[in-house]
Amino acid sequence: MPQKSAFRNTDARSKIEGPLFRYKTREADIMVLGTAHVSKASVEDVQHAFREFKPDTVCVELCRPRHEAISDPERWKKLDLGKVIRQKKLALLAANLILSAFQKKIGEQSGVEPGAEMKEALAQAKKDGSRVVLADREIRATLSRAWSRVGFFRRMWLGSYLLSSLLVREEVDPEEIEKLKQEDAFADLFKNLPSRYESIKEVIIDERDHYLAESIRRASTDHPELELVASAEPNSTSAKAKKKTAKSAPAKKSVKSARKRILAVVGAGHLPGIVKALEEGREVSLSSLSEVPKGKPIRTILTWAVASIVLIALGAYLVVGGEDAARDALLAWILGRSLFSAIGAILALGHPLSIIVTAIMAPISPFIPGSRLWMFPALTENWLRRPRVEDFERIADDTETVGGLFRSLYKNRVLHLLWLVMLVSTGLTIGNLPFLRVLIAGILNHFGINIDLNIF
């Protein structure tokens, strides 16, 4: 790992105060500038870097969705929440919203809009006619890969860890914000997690270090698969901008000159890893690092196993125990799942129709391929109480205190939808216990151990 001294700006004439690294290849002169995403000084460093280095290519720590997010203030109006629910990506959206809200809080305290240094880099590139490369891995791939590394209970712990970050009320000293520009500050954040979460740090930090480094390296060689911004316009979100390649990217400055000048604007926490990867010179596959893990077969097997067990158990009770035993098992399945999941929807103050849908779908959802019970009340609630733009924008403000967080779970339509899903899922888990009790009791009764099967 490069030493900290390697990132100091030794040019006495330069006004850049943040950490940076200069690197030369046969094709290009490269400057990697480390920034903090909520720092005034970082915005000024970006301005100085453009004036002093005069880059013809700018690599930014953004992916296509994040670029569109910071460029389009109306993005929440375009979000198809129903599609997010149907694709079972609600947990990824929740994690993204929590992280964005936390960054917004820090930004409000520092007086700097989150991502201001990236916006400045895009604006300067547009002004100078520089080519813009979106150098980071798509956020959905990062969150999906991180999520797949942990099991159910660890996901619950991580969810509470992220949620608790919204309750931090201490004012952040400007000096502390500037410390974020030290090489290992962001890495230290993940070091606070227990060692069993080391695999998450690997996905969020280490893999992206390699991805960013490879994108920078490819920018120096005009690789045909570069992810570019059309005409270097930060506000471009058209369909044409989504699949631009190096061959088709217009630029006012010639990128075929003898020596390219590439400026990479990245979070300071990635600087050591990027530099190490560049110096190693080992080419990596961006497609493999972007691969979203497929659902584990065991989950599909378990889903169908539950449905099979229910049918087999009912048949066995009917043959061995008679109609009374089969009736008890069927009642345990229907009433247990319907009652407790509906109670969860009621506690979440779901719409009456959402509560009814929950109760009806609870017993039959395992028999519908590709479905989860929480999807049905979530889709119903989204249809009846569609989240407004202000609901997305106010998440940070609505969660300033424990009391504010609790109120927002019922008043903020985005958080209320997530709260409904959580309580319905919890209720369903509890509702499975009566059927499990009947199932175990029936087995014991078959072997002469008498247990009362009546549970209602």
MITI-471556 format. One record per residue (C-alpha): residue number from 1; z negated, x negated, y. Coordinates in steps of 0.1 Angstrom, whole numbers. Example, Ala and Ser with C-alpha at 12.3 -4.5 7.8 and 13.67 -1.06 7.14 Angstrom:
2
{seq: 1, pz: -78, px: -123, py: -45}
{seq: 2, pz: -71, px: -137, py: -11}
This chain:
456
{seq: 1, pz: 0, px: 0, py: 0}
{seq: 2, pz: 9, px: -14, py: 34}
{seq: 3, pz: -19, px: -27, py: 56}
{seq: 4, pz: -30, px: -7, py: 87}
{seq: 5, pz: -20, px: -36, py: 109}
{seq: 6, pz: 16, px: -30, py: 98}
{seq: 7, pz: 17, px: 3, py: 118}
{seq: 8, pz: 6, px: -11, py: 152}
{seq: 9, pz: 32, px: -11, py: 179}
{seq: 10, pz: 34, px: -48, py: 188}
{seq: 11, pz: 60, px: -44, py: 215}
{seq: 12, pz: 42, px: -49, py: 248}
{seq: 13, pz: 70, px: -32, py: 267}
{seq: 14, pz: 68, px: 0, py: 246}
{seq: 15, pz: 48, px: 30, py: 257}
{seq: 16, pz: 44, px: 44, py: 221}
{seq: 17, pz: 7, px: 45, py: 213}
{seq: 18, pz: 8, px: 61, py: 178}
{seq: 19, pz: 14, px: 43, py: 145}
{seq: 20, pz: 49, px: 33, py: 137}
{seq: 21, pz: 69, px: 12, py: 113}
{seq: 22, pz: 102, px: -5, py: 119}
{seq: 23, pz: 125, px: -11, py: 90}
{seq: 24, pz: 160, px: -25, py: 86}
{seq: 25, pz: 186, px: -20, py: 59}
{seq: 26, pz: 222, px: -32, py: 57}
{seq: 27, pz: 233, px: 0, py: 73}
{seq: 28, pz: 206, px: 10, py: 98}
{seq: 29, pz: 177, px: 2, py: 120}
{seq: 30, pz: 149, px: 27, py: 111}
{seq: 31, pz: 118, px: 36, py: 131}
{seq: 32, pz: 92, px: 58, py: 113}
{seq: 33, pz: 68, px: 73, py: 139}
{seq: 34, pz: 35, px: 87, py: 127}
{seq: 35, pz: 22, px: 118, py: 146}
{seq: 36, pz: -6, px: 144, py: 145}
{seq: 37, pz: 8, px: 179, py: 145}
{seq: 38, pz: -16, px: 191, py: 173}
{seq: 39, pz: -17, px: 161, py: 196}
{seq: 40, pz: -5, px: 158, py: 232}
{seq: 41, pz: -1, px: 120, py: 228}
{seq: 42, pz: 22, px: 126, py: 198}
{seq: 43, pz: 45, px: 147, py: 219}
{seq: 44, pz: 46, px: 119, py: 245}
{seq: 45, pz: 52, px: 93, py: 217}
{seq: 46, pz: 83, px: 113, py: 206}
{seq: 47, pz: 96, px: 113, py: 241}
{seq: 48, pz: 90, px: 75, py: 245}
{seq: 49, pz: 107, px: 69, py: 211}
{seq: 50, pz: 139, px: 86, py: 221}
{seq: 51, pz: 140, px: 68, py: 254}
{seq: 52, pz: 133, px: 34, py: 239}
{seq: 53, pz: 149, px: 35, py: 205}
{seq: 54, pz: 179, px: 58, py: 214}
{seq: 55, pz: 184, px: 72, py: 178}
{seq: 56, pz: 217, px: 87, py: 167}
{seq: 57, pz: 200, px: 103, py: 137}
{seq: 58, pz: 166, px: 120, py: 137}
{seq: 59, pz: 147, px: 128, py: 105}
{seq: 60, pz: 119, px: 154, py: 110}
{seq: 61, pz: 91, px: 164, py: 86}
{seq: 62, pz: 105, px: 199, py: 82}
{seq: 63, pz: 122, px: 219, py: 55}
{seq: 64, pz: 147, px: 247, py: 62}
{seq: 65, pz: 122, px: 276, py: 62}
{seq: 66, pz: 97, px: 256, py: 83}
{seq: 67, pz: 125, px: 247, py: 107}
{seq: 68, pz: 134, px: 283, py: 111}
{seq: 69, pz: 98, px: 293, py: 115}
{seq: 70, pz: 91, px: 270, py: 145}
{seq: 71, pz: 125, px: 278, py: 160}
{seq: 72, pz: 124, px: 316, py: 156}
{seq: 73, pz: 94, px: 334, py: 171}
{seq: 74, pz: 106, px: 367, py: 157}
{seq: 75, pz: 105, px: 354, py: 121}
{seq: 76, pz: 77, px: 378, py: 110}
{seq: 77, pz: 100, px: 408, py: 118}
{seq: 78, pz: 125, px: 394, py: 93}
{seq: 79, pz: 100, px: 389, py: 65}
{seq: 80, pz: 106, px: 411, py: 35}
{seq: 81, pz: 71, px: 415, py: 23}
{seq: 82, pz: 82, px: 439, py: -5}
{seq: 83, pz: 105, px: 412, py: -19}
{seq: 84, pz: 76, px: 387, py: -17}
{seq: 85, pz: 55, px: 411, py: -38}
{seq: 86, pz: 82, px: 418, py: -63}
{seq: 87, pz: 88, px: 381, py: -68}
{seq: 88, pz: 50, px: 376, py: -73}
{seq: 89, pz: 48, px: 351, py: -44}
{seq: 90, pz: 20, px: 368, py: -26}
{seq: 91, pz: -4, px: 340, py: -35}
{seq: 92, pz: 20, px: 314, py: -20}
{seq: 93, pz: 23, px: 335, py: 12}
{seq: 94, pz: -14, px: 338, py: 15}
{seq: 95, pz: -19, px: 300, py: 11}
{seq: 96, pz: 8, px: 294, py: 38}
{seq: 97, pz: -8, px: 319, py: 62}
{seq: 98, pz: -42, px: 304, py: 58}
{seq: 99, pz: -30, px: 269, py: 64}
{seq: 100, pz: -9, px: 280, py: 94}
{seq: 101, pz: -39, px: 299, py: 109}
{seq: 102, pz: -61, px: 268, py: 105}
{seq: 103, pz: -36, px: 246, py: 122}
{seq: 104, pz: -33, px: 272, py: 150}
{seq: 105, pz: -70, px: 271, py: 156}
{seq: 106, pz: -70, px: 233, py: 160}
{seq: 107, pz: -40, px: 236, py: 182}
{seq: 108, pz: -57, px: 261, py: 205}
{seq: 109, pz: -87, px: 238, py: 209}
{seq: 110, pz: -65, px: 208, py: 217}
{seq: 111, pz: -42, px: 228, py: 240}
{seq: 112, pz: -12, px: 219, py: 220}
{seq: 113, pz: 10, px: 243, py: 201}
{seq: 114, pz: 11, px: 234, py: 163}
{seq: 115, pz: 42, px: 214, py: 155}
{seq: 116, pz: 49, px: 206, py: 192}
{seq: 117, pz: 60, px: 171, py: 184}
{seq: 118, pz: 86, px: 184, py: 159}
{seq: 119, pz: 99, px: 209, py: 185}
{seq: 120, pz: 101, px: 180, py: 210}
{seq: 121, pz: 120, px: 159, py: 185}
{seq: 122, pz: 145, px: 188, py: 179}
{seq: 123, pz: 149, px: 194, py: 217}
{seq: 124, pz: 155, px: 157, py: 224}
{seq: 125, pz: 180, px: 155, py: 196}
{seq: 126, pz: 199, px: 184, py: 209}
{seq: 127, pz: 198, px: 170, py: 244}
{seq: 128, pz: 211, px: 136, py: 232}
{seq: 129, pz: 235, px: 149, py: 206}
{seq: 130, pz: 217, px: 132, py: 178}
{seq: 131, pz: 221, px: 143, py: 142}
{seq: 132, pz: 191, px: 161, py: 128}
{seq: 133, pz: 180, px: 157, py: 91}
{seq: 134, pz: 155, px: 181, py: 76}
{seq: 135, pz: 137, px: 155, py: 55}
{seq: 136, pz: 108, px: 174, py: 39}
{seq: 137, pz: 107, px: 193, py: 6}
{seq: 138, pz: 108, px: 231, py: 9}
{seq: 139, pz: 73, px: 244, py: 13}
{seq: 140, pz: 78, px: 270, py: -15}
{seq: 141, pz: 85, px: 242, py: -39}
{seq: 142, pz: 54, px: 222, py: -28}
{seq: 143, pz: 30, px: 252, py: -30}
{seq: 144, pz: 44, px: 263, py: -63}
{seq: 145, pz: 41, px: 228, py: -78}
{seq: 146, pz: 6, px: 225, py: -65}
{seq: 147, pz: -4, px: 260, py: -77}
{seq: 148, pz: 9, px: 253, py: -112}
{seq: 149, pz: -13, px: 223, py: -116}
{seq: 150, pz: -45, px: 243, py: -117}
{seq: 151, pz: -58, px: 272, py: -138}
{seq: 152, pz: -71, px: 306, py: -129}
{seq: 153, pz: -107, px: 297, py: -120}
{seq: 154, pz: -97, px: 266, py: -101}
{seq: 155, pz: -72, px: 287, py: -81}
{seq: 156, pz: -101, px: 310, py: -72}
{seq: 157, pz: -121, px: 280, py: -60}
{seq: 158, pz: -92, px: 267, py: -40}
{seq: 159, pz: -86, px: 301, py: -25}
{seq: 160, pz: -123, px: 303, py: -13}
{seq: 161, pz: -120, px: 267, py: -1}
{seq: 162, pz: -90, px: 275, py: 20}
{seq: 163, pz: -105, px: 308, py: 32}
{seq: 164, pz: -137, px: 290, py: 43}
{seq: 165, pz: -116, px: 267, py: 65}
{seq: 166, pz: -109, px: 296, py: 87}
{seq: 167, pz: -146, px: 300, py: 95}
{seq: 168, pz: -149, px: 265, py: 111}
{seq: 169, pz: -161, px: 272, py: 146}
{seq: 170, pz: -170, px: 237, py: 159}
{seq: 171, pz: -150, px: 225, py: 188}
{seq: 172, pz: -128, px: 196, py: 179}
{seq: 173, pz: -132, px: 166, py: 201}
{seq: 174, pz: -98, px: 153, py: 215}
{seq: 175, pz: -107, px: 118, py: 201}
{seq: 176, pz: -111, px: 134, py: 167}
{seq: 177, pz: -76, px: 149, py: 170}
{seq: 178, pz: -62, px: 115, py: 179}
{seq: 179, pz: -79, px: 100, py: 149}
{seq: 180, pz: -56, px: 122, py: 128}
{seq: 181, pz: -29, px: 96, py: 137}
{seq: 182, pz: -47, px: 69, py: 117}
{seq: 183, pz: -30, px: 61, py: 85}
{seq: 184, pz: -53, px: 77, py: 59}
{seq: 185, pz: -68, px: 106, py: 79}
{seq: 186, pz: -49, px: 134, py: 61}
{seq: 187, pz: -53, px: 117, py: 27}
{seq: 188, pz: -91, px: 116, py: 34}
{seq: 189, pz: -90, px: 154, py: 36}
{seq: 190, pz: -79, px: 157, py: 0}
{seq: 191, pz: -103, px: 130, py: -11}
{seq: 192, pz: -131, px: 155, py: -2}
{seq: 193, pz: -119, px: 177, py: -31}
{seq: 194, pz: -134, px: 171, py: -65}
{seq: 195, pz: -116, px: 146, py: -87}
{seq: 196, pz: -103, px: 174, py: -110}
{seq: 197, pz: -80, px: 184, py: -81}
{seq: 198, pz: -64, px: 150, py: -79}
{seq: 199, pz: -32, px: 165, py: -92}
{seq: 200, pz: -29, px: 187, py: -61}
{seq: 201, pz: -31, px: 156, py: -38}
{seq: 202, pz: -4, px: 141, py: -58}
{seq: 203, pz: 19, px: 171, py: -51}
{seq: 204, pz: 10, px: 176, py: -15}
{seq: 205, pz: 8, px: 140, py: -4}
{seq: 206, pz: 23, px: 115, py: -29}
{seq: 207, pz: 54, px: 135, py: -40}
{seq: 208, pz: 63, px: 144, py: -4}
{seq: 209, pz: 59, px: 107, py: 6}
{seq: 210, pz: 86, px: 98, py: -19}
{seq: 211, pz: 107, px: 128, py: -9}
{seq: 212, pz: 105, px: 120, py: 28}
{seq: 213, pz: 113, px: 83, py: 21}
{seq: 214, pz: 143, px: 92, py: 0}
{seq: 215, pz: 156, px: 115, py: 27}
{seq: 216, pz: 153, px: 88, py: 53}
{seq: 217, pz: 170, px: 63, py: 30}
{seq: 218, pz: 199, px: 88, py: 24}
{seq: 219, pz: 203, px: 93, py: 62}
{seq: 220, pz: 211, px: 56, py: 65}
{seq: 221, pz: 239, px: 59, py: 39}
{seq: 222, pz: 254, px: 92, py: 49}
{seq: 223, pz: 245, px: 107, py: 16}
{seq: 224, pz: 267, px: 138, py: 9}
{seq: 225, pz: 236, px: 160, py: 1}
{seq: 226, pz: 217, px: 156, py: 34}
{seq: 227, pz: 200, px: 187, py: 47}
{seq: 228, pz: 212, px: 189, py: 82}
{seq: 229, pz: 207, px: 212, py: 112}
{seq: 230, pz: 241, px: 224, py: 125}
{seq: 231, pz: 250, px: 208, py: 158}
{seq: 232, pz: 214, px: 195, py: 160}
{seq: 233, pz: 204, px: 229, py: 175}
{seq: 234, pz: 167, px: 237, py: 169}
{seq: 235, pz: 174, px: 273, py: 173}
{seq: 236, pz: 202, px: 275, py: 148}
{seq: 237, pz: 193, px: 297, py: 119}
{seq: 238, pz: 226, px: 310, py: 109}
{seq: 239, pz: 239, px: 311, py: 74}
{seq: 240, pz: 263, px: 282, py: 83}
{seq: 241, pz: 233, px: 260, py: 90}
{seq: 242, pz: 218, px: 265, py: 56}
{seq: 243, pz: 242, px: 244, py: 36}
{seq: 244, pz: 256, px: 218, py: 60}
{seq: 245, pz: 265, px: 184, py: 45}
{seq: 246, pz: 269, px: 150, py: 61}
{seq: 247, pz: 307, px: 154, py: 60}
{seq: 248, pz: 307, px: 186, py: 80}
{seq: 249, pz: 279, px: 179, py: 105}
{seq: 250, pz: 292, px: 176, py: 140}
{seq: 251, pz: 277, px: 150, py: 163}
{seq: 252, pz: 285, px: 138, py: 198}
{seq: 253, pz: 275, px: 103, py: 189}
{seq: 254, pz: 293, px: 84, py: 163}
{seq: 255, pz: 272, px: 79, py: 132}
{seq: 256, pz: 299, px: 55, py: 118}
{seq: 257, pz: 290, px: 27, py: 142}
{seq: 258, pz: 282, px: -8, py: 129}
{seq: 259, pz: 244, px: -1, py: 129}
{seq: 260, pz: 229, px: 33, py: 127}
{seq: 261, pz: 196, px: 40, py: 145}
{seq: 262, pz: 174, px: 64, py: 126}
{seq: 263, pz: 141, px: 78, py: 140}
{seq: 264, pz: 118, px: 96, py: 115}
{seq: 265, pz: 91, px: 118, py: 130}
{seq: 266, pz: 64, px: 124, py: 103}
{seq: 267, pz: 28, px: 132, py: 100}
{seq: 268, pz: 7, px: 100, py: 101}
{seq: 269, pz: -9, px: 108, py: 68}
{seq: 270, pz: 25, px: 102, py: 51}
{seq: 271, pz: 33, px: 70, py: 69}
{seq: 272, pz: 17, px: 45, py: 43}
{seq: 273, pz: 33, px: 62, py: 14}
{seq: 274, pz: 67, px: 65, py: 31}
{seq: 275, pz: 66, px: 28, py: 40}
{seq: 276, pz: 57, px: 18, py: 5}
{seq: 277, pz: 85, px: 38, py: -10}
{seq: 278, pz: 110, px: 24, py: 15}
{seq: 279, pz: 100, px: -12, py: 7}
{seq: 280, pz: 102, px: -6, py: -30}
{seq: 281, pz: 138, px: 5, py: -26}
{seq: 282, pz: 137, px: 27, py: -57}
{seq: 283, pz: 160, px: 57, py: -55}
{seq: 284, pz: 143, px: 90, py: -66}
{seq: 285, pz: 158, px: 123, py: -75}
{seq: 286, pz: 152, px: 149, py: -48}
{seq: 287, pz: 163, px: 177, py: -72}
{seq: 288, pz: 136, px: 168, py: -97}
{seq: 289, pz: 109, px: 167, py: -69}
{seq: 290, pz: 121, px: 201, py: -57}
{seq: 291, pz: 121, px: 217, py: -91}
{seq: 292, pz: 98, px: 248, py: -91}
{seq: 293, pz: 79, px: 251, py: -124}
{seq: 294, pz: 89, px: 280, py: -145}
{seq: 295, pz: 62, px: 304, py: -156}
{seq: 296, pz: 44, px: 292, py: -187}
{seq: 297, pz: 55, px: 310, py: -219}
{seq: 298, pz: 19, px: 315, py: -229}
{seq: 299, pz: 15, px: 340, py: -200}
{seq: 300, pz: 44, px: 361, py: -213}
{seq: 301, pz: 31, px: 358, py: -248}
{seq: 302, pz: -4, px: 369, py: -237}
{seq: 303, pz: 11, px: 398, py: -217}
{seq: 304, pz: 29, px: 411, py: -247}
{seq: 305, pz: 0, px: 403, py: -270}
{seq: 306, pz: -23, px: 426, py: -250}
{seq: 307, pz: 2, px: 455, py: -253}
{seq: 308, pz: 6, px: 448, py: -290}
{seq: 309, pz: -31, px: 446, py: -296}
{seq: 310, pz: -36, px: 480, py: -278}
{seq: 311, pz: -10, px: 497, py: -300}
{seq: 312, pz: -22, px: 480, py: -332}
{seq: 313, pz: -58, px: 488, py: -325}
{seq: 314, pz: -50, px: 525, py: -318}
{seq: 315, pz: -30, px: 527, py: -350}
{seq: 316, pz: -57, px: 509, py: -370}
{seq: 317, pz: -84, px: 532, py: -357}
{seq: 318, pz: -63, px: 562, py: -365}
{seq: 319, pz: -58, px: 551, py: -401}
{seq: 320, pz: -92, px: 536, py: -408}
{seq: 321, pz: -116, px: 554, py: -385}
{seq: 322, pz: -99, px: 586, py: -380}
{seq: 323, pz: -90, px: 606, py: -349}
{seq: 324, pz: -124, px: 602, py: -333}
{seq: 325, pz: -123, px: 564, py: -334}
{seq: 326, pz: -87, px: 564, py: -321}
{seq: 327, pz: -97, px: 588, py: -293}
{seq: 328, pz: -126, px: 566, py: -282}
{seq: 329, pz: -103, px: 535, py: -281}
{seq: 330, pz: -76, px: 554, py: -261}
{seq: 331, pz: -102, px: 567, py: -237}
{seq: 332, pz: -117, px: 533, py: -233}
{seq: 333, pz: -83, px: 519, py: -224}
{seq: 334, pz: -72, px: 546, py: -201}
{seq: 335, pz: -105, px: 555, py: -183}
{seq: 336, pz: -118, px: 519, py: -181}
{seq: 337, pz: -87, px: 504, py: -165}
{seq: 338, pz: -79, px: 534, py: -143}
{seq: 339, pz: -115, px: 540, py: -131}
{seq: 340, pz: -124, px: 505, py: -122}
{seq: 341, pz: -91, px: 494, py: -107}
{seq: 342, pz: -91, px: 526, py: -86}
{seq: 343, pz: -127, px: 518, py: -75}
{seq: 344, pz: -114, px: 484, py: -64}
{seq: 345, pz: -86, px: 502, py: -43}
{seq: 346, pz: -112, px: 526, py: -29}
{seq: 347, pz: -135, px: 497, py: -19}
{seq: 348, pz: -106, px: 481, py: -1}
{seq: 349, pz: -100, px: 514, py: 17}
{seq: 350, pz: -65, px: 516, py: 3}
{seq: 351, pz: -43, px: 546, py: 13}
{seq: 352, pz: -50, px: 576, py: -9}
{seq: 353, pz: -15, px: 573, py: -24}
{seq: 354, pz: -22, px: 536, py: -32}
{seq: 355, pz: -54, px: 546, py: -50}
{seq: 356, pz: -35, px: 573, py: -71}
{seq: 357, pz: -7, px: 549, py: -79}
{seq: 358, pz: -33, px: 523, py: -90}
{seq: 359, pz: -51, px: 548, py: -113}
{seq: 360, pz: -18, px: 560, py: -129}
{seq: 361, pz: -3, px: 526, py: -134}
{seq: 362, pz: -34, px: 508, py: -147}
{seq: 363, pz: -31, px: 519, py: -183}
{seq: 364, pz: 7, px: 515, py: -186}
{seq: 365, pz: 14, px: 484, py: -165}
{seq: 366, pz: 11, px: 460, py: -195}
{seq: 367, pz: 40, px: 479, py: -212}
{seq: 368, pz: 63, px: 474, py: -182}
{seq: 369, pz: 81, px: 440, py: -186}
{seq: 370, pz: 76, px: 416, py: -157}
{seq: 371, pz: 50, px: 437, py: -139}
{seq: 372, pz: 14, px: 433, py: -128}
{seq: 373, pz: -8, px: 461, py: -118}
{seq: 374, pz: -15, px: 447, py: -84}
{seq: 375, pz: 22, px: 449, py: -75}
{seq: 376, pz: 22, px: 487, py: -76}
{seq: 377, pz: -6, px: 494, py: -50}
{seq: 378, pz: 7, px: 464, py: -29}
{seq: 379, pz: 42, px: 479, py: -27}
{seq: 380, pz: 28, px: 513, py: -20}
{seq: 381, pz: 5, px: 500, py: 8}
{seq: 382, pz: 34, px: 479, py: 22}
{seq: 383, pz: 56, px: 510, py: 23}
{seq: 384, pz: 29, px: 532, py: 40}
{seq: 385, pz: 12, px: 506, py: 62}
{seq: 386, pz: 38, px: 480, py: 68}
{seq: 387, pz: 22, px: 449, py: 85}
{seq: 388, pz: 31, px: 444, py: 121}
{seq: 389, pz: 41, px: 412, py: 138}
{seq: 390, pz: 8, px: 410, py: 156}
{seq: 391, pz: -10, px: 412, py: 122}
{seq: 392, pz: 6, px: 379, py: 112}
{seq: 393, pz: 0, px: 363, py: 146}
{seq: 394, pz: -36, px: 374, py: 149}
{seq: 395, pz: -49, px: 360, py: 116}
{seq: 396, pz: -64, px: 329, py: 132}
{seq: 397, pz: -81, px: 350, py: 160}
{seq: 398, pz: -93, px: 377, py: 136}
{seq: 399, pz: -111, px: 352, py: 114}
{seq: 400, pz: -132, px: 333, py: 139}
{seq: 401, pz: -165, px: 345, py: 124}
{seq: 402, pz: -178, px: 359, py: 91}
{seq: 403, pz: -181, px: 393, py: 107}
{seq: 404, pz: -146, px: 390, py: 122}
{seq: 405, pz: -132, px: 380, py: 88}
{seq: 406, pz: -148, px: 410, py: 71}
{seq: 407, pz: -135, px: 434, py: 97}
{seq: 408, pz: -100, px: 419, py: 96}
{seq: 409, pz: -99, px: 425, py: 58}
{seq: 410, pz: -97, px: 462, py: 67}
{seq: 411, pz: -80, px: 462, py: 101}
{seq: 412, pz: -55, px: 434, py: 99}
{seq: 413, pz: -27, px: 449, py: 77}
{seq: 414, pz: -17, px: 415, py: 62}
{seq: 415, pz: -52, px: 405, py: 52}
{seq: 416, pz: -59, px: 441, py: 41}
{seq: 417, pz: -30, px: 440, py: 17}
{seq: 418, pz: -43, px: 407, py: 2}
{seq: 419, pz: -78, px: 422, py: 0}
{seq: 420, pz: -65, px: 453, py: -18}
{seq: 421, pz: -47, px: 431, py: -44}
{seq: 422, pz: -79, px: 410, py: -49}
{seq: 423, pz: -102, px: 440, py: -54}
{seq: 424, pz: -78, px: 459, py: -76}
{seq: 425, pz: -74, px: 428, py: -98}
{seq: 426, pz: -111, px: 424, py: -100}
{seq: 427, pz: -116, px: 460, py: -109}
{seq: 428, pz: -90, px: 458, py: -136}
{seq: 429, pz: -107, px: 428, py: -152}
{seq: 430, pz: -140, px: 448, py: -154}
{seq: 431, pz: -121, px: 478, py: -166}
{seq: 432, pz: -109, px: 459, py: -197}
{seq: 433, pz: -144, px: 455, py: -209}
{seq: 434, pz: -150, px: 490, py: -223}
{seq: 435, pz: -119, px: 487, py: -245}
{seq: 436, pz: -130, px: 453, py: -256}
{seq: 437, pz: -163, px: 467, py: -265}
{seq: 438, pz: -148, px: 495, py: -286}
{seq: 439, pz: -125, px: 470, py: -303}
{seq: 440, pz: -153, px: 447, py: -313}
{seq: 441, pz: -176, px: 476, py: -323}
{seq: 442, pz: -148, px: 490, py: -345}
{seq: 443, pz: -144, px: 457, py: -363}
{seq: 444, pz: -182, px: 454, py: -369}
{seq: 445, pz: -184, px: 490, py: -381}
{seq: 446, pz: -156, px: 483, py: -406}
{seq: 447, pz: -179, px: 456, py: -421}
{seq: 448, pz: -209, px: 479, py: -423}
{seq: 449, pz: -225, px: 470, py: -389}
{seq: 450, pz: -230, px: 503, py: -372}
{seq: 451, pz: -226, px: 504, py: -334}
{seq: 452, pz: -222, px: 535, py: -313}
{seq: 453, pz: -186, px: 536, py: -300}
{seq: 454, pz: -192, px: 562, py: -273}
{seq: 455, pz: -190, px: 546, py: -239}
{seq: 456, pz: -183, px: 576, py: -217}
